[in-house]
Amino acid sequence: SAVRENLTYEGFGSAVRELAQTIADDGYEPDIVLSIARGGVFVAGGLAYALDVKNIHLVNVEFYTGVGTTLEMPVMLAPAPDAIDFSNKKVLITDDVADTGKTLKLVHDFCLDHVAEVRSAVIYEKSHSLVKCEYVWKRTDEWINFPWSVQKPVVRRSGQVLDA
Ligand code: 5GP
């Protein structure tokens, strides 16, 4: 369908504060925020400030190649965070959306082998997600336009290059 859920940067600012409040009210105090790049990096930064967590890590996962088009399975791109010492750490995984949930499941299962406790926080969760995140700001089944990816990458303006 052509229906979209549109999140603005302003809307994101409110969403991430509300999400942080939910996590704080629940009493979860993560030692590490582990973000799934790239969309989860925005969420990680906002939550880490709001929850006063100073330790952010990230994993790169490739899955979506376009609107509704994916690879067969998400893959963790090198370098995987093997070097991070997660032992006895409480981890909060962040992403922008749990859609099929496959991306979050990949990272969640990776963490289970390594950490004391792991929970997940997302801005959006779709009803068919195979992972049920502990912390969700909003549920939707529409395709979401995020402010960081709704526009195409910038291209160099011609005629703007000056000699060094
Ligand atoms: P999943 O593995 O849960 O199907 O997908 C997770 C990733 O796919 C998200 O981090 C996001 O990058 C991308 N994705 C899934 N659904 C949407 C959507 O509705 N809108 C946008 N912009 N990206 C999505």
py3Dmol code that shows the C-alpha trace and the ligand (Angstrom):
import py3Dmol

protein = """\
ATOM      1  CA  SER A   1       0.000   0.000   0.000  1.00  0.00           C
ATOM      2  CA  ALA A   2       1.021   3.632  -0.391  1.00  0.00           C
ATOM      3  CA  VAL A   3       0.242   4.359   3.261  1.00  0.00           C
ATOM      4  CA  ARG A   4       3.327   5.358   5.195  1.00  0.00           C
ATOM      5  CA  GLU A   5       4.096   6.003   8.822  1.00  0.00           C
ATOM      6  CA  ASN A   6       6.108   9.235   8.733  1.00  0.00           C
ATOM      7  CA  LEU A   7       8.533   9.958  11.545  1.00  0.00           C
ATOM      8  CA  THR A   8      10.128  13.412  11.578  1.00  0.00           C
ATOM      9  CA  TYR A   9      13.324  14.344  13.436  1.00  0.00           C
ATOM     10  CA  GLU A  10      11.152  16.273  15.887  1.00  0.00           C
ATOM     11  CA  GLY A  11       8.889  13.262  16.345  1.00  0.00           C
ATOM     12  CA  PHE A  12      11.950  11.080  16.845  1.00  0.00           C
ATOM     13  CA  GLY A  13      13.181  13.396  19.613  1.00  0.00           C
ATOM     14  CA  SER A  14       9.960  12.935  21.570  1.00  0.00           C
ATOM     15  CA  ALA A  15       9.784   9.211  20.815  1.00  0.00           C
ATOM     16  CA  VAL A  16      13.268   8.475  22.095  1.00  0.00           C
ATOM     17  CA  ARG A  17      12.651  10.405  25.352  1.00  0.00           C
ATOM     18  CA  GLU A  18       9.384   8.525  25.914  1.00  0.00           C
ATOM     19  CA  LEU A  19      11.098   5.216  25.165  1.00  0.00           C
ATOM     20  CA  ALA A  20      13.847   6.058  27.660  1.00  0.00           C
ATOM     21  CA  GLN A  21      11.254   6.927  30.302  1.00  0.00           C
ATOM     22  CA  THR A  22       9.599   3.534  29.802  1.00  0.00           C
ATOM     23  CA  ILE A  23      12.952   1.767  30.257  1.00  0.00           C
ATOM     24  CA  ALA A  24      13.774   3.816  33.378  1.00  0.00           C
ATOM     25  CA  ASP A  25      10.314   3.207  34.868  1.00  0.00           C
ATOM     26  CA  ASP A  26      10.851  -0.510  34.317  1.00  0.00           C
ATOM     27  CA  GLY A  27      14.052  -0.336  36.361  1.00  0.00           C
ATOM     28  CA  TYR A  28      16.358  -1.658  33.631  1.00  0.00           C
ATOM     29  CA  GLU A  29      19.824  -0.102  33.952  1.00  0.00           C
ATOM     30  CA  PRO A  30      21.942  -1.229  30.992  1.00  0.00           C
ATOM     31  CA  ASP A  31      25.752  -1.057  31.135  1.00  0.00           C
ATOM     32  CA  ILE A  32      26.043  -1.067  27.359  1.00  0.00           C
ATOM     33  CA  VAL A  33      23.852   0.140  24.519  1.00  0.00           C
ATOM     34  CA  LEU A  34      24.450  -2.043  21.464  1.00  0.00           C
ATOM     35  CA  SER A  35      23.090  -0.390  18.350  1.00  0.00           C
ATOM     36  CA  ILE A  36      22.279  -2.019  15.058  1.00  0.00           C
ATOM     37  CA  ALA A  37      23.644   0.207  12.286  1.00  0.00           C
ATOM     38  CA  ARG A  38      22.570   2.221  10.727  1.00  0.00           C
ATOM     39  CA  GLY A  39      19.063   3.125  11.978  1.00  0.00           C
ATOM     40  CA  GLY A  40      19.678   1.865  15.499  1.00  0.00           C
ATOM     41  CA  VAL A  41      22.556   4.302  15.937  1.00  0.00           C
ATOM     42  CA  PHE A  42      20.155   7.261  16.222  1.00  0.00           C
ATOM     43  CA  VAL A  43      18.108   5.390  18.804  1.00  0.00           C
ATOM     44  CA  ALA A  44      21.257   4.373  20.712  1.00  0.00           C
ATOM     45  CA  GLY A  45      22.530   7.941  20.966  1.00  0.00           C
ATOM     46  CA  GLY A  46      19.209   9.272  22.187  1.00  0.00           C
ATOM     47  CA  LEU A  47      18.659   6.487  24.711  1.00  0.00           C
ATOM     48  CA  ALA A  48      22.246   6.540  25.985  1.00  0.00           C
ATOM     49  CA  TYR A  49      21.976  10.263  26.784  1.00  0.00           C
ATOM     50  CA  ALA A  50      18.504   9.965  28.278  1.00  0.00           C
ATOM     51  CA  LEU A  51      19.475   6.936  30.414  1.00  0.00           C
ATOM     52  CA  ASP A  52      22.945   8.323  31.228  1.00  0.00           C
ATOM     53  CA  VAL A  53      24.750   5.317  29.729  1.00  0.00           C
ATOM     54  CA  LYS A  54      28.210   6.217  28.445  1.00  0.00           C
ATOM     55  CA  ASN A  55      29.078   2.959  26.703  1.00  0.00           C
ATOM     56  CA  ILE A  56      27.789   2.543  23.140  1.00  0.00           C
ATOM     57  CA  HIS A  57      28.798  -0.175  20.702  1.00  0.00           C
ATOM     58  CA  LEU A  58      27.474  -1.029  17.289  1.00  0.00           C
ATOM     59  CA  VAL A  59      27.060  -3.942  14.961  1.00  0.00           C
ATOM     60  CA  ASN A  60      26.545  -3.637  11.230  1.00  0.00           C
ATOM     61  CA  VAL A  61      23.749  -5.778   9.815  1.00  0.00           C
ATOM     62  CA  GLU A  62      22.732  -5.854   6.176  1.00  0.00           C
ATOM     63  CA  PHE A  63      19.219  -7.050   5.306  1.00  0.00           C
ATOM     64  CA  TYR A  64      17.018  -4.566   3.459  1.00  0.00           C
ATOM     65  CA  THR A  65      17.960  -3.614  -0.071  1.00  0.00           C
ATOM     66  CA  GLY A  66      14.891  -1.432  -0.751  1.00  0.00           C
ATOM     67  CA  VAL A  67      11.277  -0.799   0.312  1.00  0.00           C
ATOM     68  CA  GLY A  68      10.104  -4.284   1.270  1.00  0.00           C
ATOM     69  CA  THR A  69      12.940  -6.054  -0.536  1.00  0.00           C
ATOM     70  CA  THR A  70      15.449  -8.021   1.484  1.00  0.00           C
ATOM     71  CA  LEU A  71      18.312 -10.447   1.295  1.00  0.00           C
ATOM     72  CA  GLU A  72      17.326 -14.009   2.242  1.00  0.00           C
ATOM     73  CA  MET A  73      18.734 -13.631   5.748  1.00  0.00           C
ATOM     74  CA  PRO A  74      20.314 -10.701   7.594  1.00  0.00           C
ATOM     75  CA  VAL A  75      24.072 -10.925   7.893  1.00  0.00           C
ATOM     76  CA  MET A  76      26.402  -9.371  10.430  1.00  0.00           C
ATOM     77  CA  LEU A  77      29.046  -7.509   8.489  1.00  0.00           C
ATOM     78  CA  ALA A  78      32.654  -7.684   9.615  1.00  0.00           C
ATOM     79  CA  PRO A  79      33.942  -6.755  12.079  1.00  0.00           C
ATOM     80  CA  ALA A  80      31.618  -8.621  14.447  1.00  0.00           C
ATOM     81  CA  PRO A  81      31.923  -7.327  18.008  1.00  0.00           C
ATOM     82  CA  ASP A  82      33.979 -10.313  19.239  1.00  0.00           C
ATOM     83  CA  ALA A  83      36.475  -8.014  20.878  1.00  0.00           C
ATOM     84  CA  ILE A  84      33.933  -6.344  23.160  1.00  0.00           C
ATOM     85  CA  ASP A  85      33.882  -7.773  26.672  1.00  0.00           C
ATOM     86  CA  PHE A  86      30.189  -8.295  27.338  1.00  0.00           C
ATOM     87  CA  SER A  87      30.669 -10.658  30.290  1.00  0.00           C
ATOM     88  CA  ASN A  88      28.512  -9.736  33.288  1.00  0.00           C
ATOM     89  CA  LYS A  89      27.162  -6.779  31.346  1.00  0.00           C
ATOM     90  CA  LYS A  90      23.542  -5.747  30.991  1.00  0.00           C
ATOM     91  CA  VAL A  91      23.000  -4.919  27.344  1.00  0.00           C
ATOM     92  CA  LEU A  92      20.304  -2.886  25.648  1.00  0.00           C
ATOM     93  CA  ILE A  93      20.045  -3.600  21.913  1.00  0.00           C
ATOM     94  CA  THR A  94      18.584  -0.745  19.881  1.00  0.00           C
ATOM     95  CA  ASP A  95      17.149  -0.577  16.400  1.00  0.00           C
ATOM     96  CA  ASP A  96      14.771   1.748  14.610  1.00  0.00           C
ATOM     97  CA  VAL A  97      12.228  -0.995  13.824  1.00  0.00           C
ATOM     98  CA  ALA A  98      11.602  -4.670  14.385  1.00  0.00           C
ATOM     99  CA  ASP A  99       9.910  -5.636  11.126  1.00  0.00           C
ATOM    100  CA  THR A 100      10.349  -9.351  10.451  1.00  0.00           C
ATOM    101  CA  GLY A 101      12.447  -9.285  13.631  1.00  0.00           C
ATOM    102  CA  LYS A 102      15.195 -11.309  11.918  1.00  0.00           C
ATOM    103  CA  THR A 103      17.816  -8.592  12.343  1.00  0.00           C
ATOM    104  CA  LEU A 104      17.139  -8.224  16.069  1.00  0.00           C
ATOM    105  CA  LYS A 105      17.027 -11.993  16.534  1.00  0.00           C
ATOM    106  CA  LEU A 106      20.462 -12.326  14.927  1.00  0.00           C
ATOM    107  CA  VAL A 107      22.004  -9.783  17.294  1.00  0.00           C
ATOM    108  CA  HIS A 108      19.979 -10.959  20.314  1.00  0.00           C
ATOM    109  CA  ASP A 109      21.107 -14.580  19.811  1.00  0.00           C
ATOM    110  CA  PHE A 110      24.697 -13.404  19.409  1.00  0.00           C
ATOM    111  CA  CYS A 111      24.415 -11.586  22.755  1.00  0.00           C
ATOM    112  CA  LEU A 112      22.796 -14.468  24.626  1.00  0.00           C
ATOM    113  CA  ASP A 113      26.068 -16.397  24.449  1.00  0.00           C
ATOM    114  CA  HIS A 114      28.085 -13.508  25.812  1.00  0.00           C
ATOM    115  CA  VAL A 115      26.199 -11.314  28.278  1.00  0.00           C
ATOM    116  CA  ALA A 116      24.558 -11.267  31.713  1.00  0.00           C
ATOM    117  CA  GLU A 117      21.259  -9.881  30.467  1.00  0.00           C
ATOM    118  CA  VAL A 118      19.964  -8.567  27.181  1.00  0.00           C
ATOM    119  CA  ARG A 119      16.845  -6.597  26.338  1.00  0.00           C
ATOM    120  CA  SER A 120      15.795  -4.765  23.178  1.00  0.00           C
ATOM    121  CA  ALA A 121      14.369  -1.309  22.512  1.00  0.00           C
ATOM    122  CA  VAL A 122      12.902  -0.105  19.212  1.00  0.00           C
ATOM    123  CA  ILE A 123      10.931   2.891  18.036  1.00  0.00           C
ATOM    124  CA  TYR A 124       8.552   0.682  16.041  1.00  0.00           C
ATOM    125  CA  GLU A 125       7.547  -2.965  16.150  1.00  0.00           C
ATOM    126  CA  LYS A 126       5.390  -4.627  13.534  1.00  0.00           C
ATOM    127  CA  SER A 127       2.831  -7.221  14.570  1.00  0.00           C
ATOM    128  CA  HIS A 128       4.445 -10.048  12.573  1.00  0.00           C
ATOM    129  CA  SER A 129       7.878  -9.567  14.206  1.00  0.00           C
ATOM    130  CA  LEU A 130       9.238 -12.886  15.439  1.00  0.00           C
ATOM    131  CA  VAL A 131      11.049 -11.005  18.210  1.00  0.00           C
ATOM    132  CA  LYS A 132       8.940  -9.257  20.837  1.00  0.00           C
ATOM    133  CA  CYS A 133      11.024  -6.362  22.127  1.00  0.00           C
ATOM    134  CA  GLU A 134      10.814  -5.432  25.802  1.00  0.00           C
ATOM    135  CA  TYR A 135      10.555  -1.742  24.912  1.00  0.00           C
ATOM    136  CA  VAL A 136       8.537  -0.412  21.983  1.00  0.00           C
ATOM    137  CA  TRP A 137       7.455   3.180  21.388  1.00  0.00           C
ATOM    138  CA  LYS A 138       4.786   2.477  18.762  1.00  0.00           C
ATOM    139  CA  ARG A 139       3.287  -0.464  16.910  1.00  0.00           C
ATOM    140  CA  THR A 140       2.469  -0.193  13.219  1.00  0.00           C
ATOM    141  CA  ASP A 141       2.199  -2.436  10.177  1.00  0.00           C
ATOM    142  CA  GLU A 142       2.864   0.337   7.650  1.00  0.00           C
ATOM    143  CA  TRP A 143       6.174   0.958   5.928  1.00  0.00           C
ATOM    144  CA  ILE A 144       7.906   3.653   8.000  1.00  0.00           C
ATOM    145  CA  ASN A 145       9.674   6.670   6.570  1.00  0.00           C
ATOM    146  CA  PHE A 146      12.514   7.510   8.942  1.00  0.00           C
ATOM    147  CA  PRO A 147      13.955  11.027   8.777  1.00  0.00           C
ATOM    148  CA  TRP A 148      17.507   9.709   8.256  1.00  0.00           C
ATOM    149  CA  SER A 149      16.681   7.521   5.254  1.00  0.00           C
ATOM    150  CA  VAL A 150      13.657   9.131   3.600  1.00  0.00           C
ATOM    151  CA  GLN A 151      15.894  11.330   1.446  1.00  0.00           C
ATOM    152  CA  LYS A 152      18.431  10.063  -1.070  1.00  0.00           C
ATOM    153  CA  PRO A 153      22.109  10.489  -0.226  1.00  0.00           C
ATOM    154  CA  VAL A 154      23.462  13.905  -1.127  1.00  0.00           C
ATOM    155  CA  VAL A 155      25.343  14.278  -4.372  1.00  0.00           C
ATOM    156  CA  ARG A 156      28.112  16.740  -5.059  1.00  0.00           C
ATOM    157  CA  ARG A 157      26.808  19.939  -6.628  1.00  0.00           C
ATOM    158  CA  SER A 158      28.538  20.519  -9.933  1.00  0.00           C
ATOM    159  CA  GLY A 159      30.628  23.659 -10.276  1.00  0.00           C
ATOM    160  CA  GLN A 160      31.191  23.913  -6.529  1.00  0.00           C
ATOM    161  CA  VAL A 161      34.674  22.411  -6.429  1.00  0.00           C
ATOM    162  CA  LEU A 162      37.363  25.012  -5.777  1.00  0.00           C
ATOM    163  CA  ASP A 163      41.028  24.530  -6.586  1.00  0.00           C
ATOM    164  CA  ALA A 164      43.062  23.667  -3.514  1.00  0.00           C
TER     165      ALA A 164
END
"""
ligand_1 = """\
24
5GP
P 13.841 -6.805 10.191
O 15.053 -7.673 10.236
O 13.189 -6.671 11.544
O 12.863 -7.270 9.153
O 14.291 -5.398 9.683
C 15.080 -4.550 10.425
C 15.700 -3.463 9.571
O 15.086 -3.335 8.284
C 15.531 -2.121 10.203
O 16.639 -1.827 11.006
C 15.410 -1.177 9.036
O 16.693 -0.765 8.617
C 14.807 -2.000 7.931
N 13.342 -1.813 7.872
C 12.403 -2.733 8.176
N 11.164 -2.240 8.074
C 11.303 -0.951 7.692
C 10.361 0.122 7.430
O 9.134 -0.006 7.549
N 10.896 1.305 7.045
C 12.232 1.503 6.901
N 12.663 2.710 6.514
N 13.147 0.521 7.161
C 12.690 -0.691 7.551
"""
view = py3Dmol.view(width=600, height=400)
view.addModel(protein, "pdb")
view.setStyle({"model": 0}, {"cartoon": {"style": "trace"}})
view.addModel(ligand_1, "xyz")
view.setStyle({"model": 1}, {"stick": {}})
view.zoomTo()
view.show()
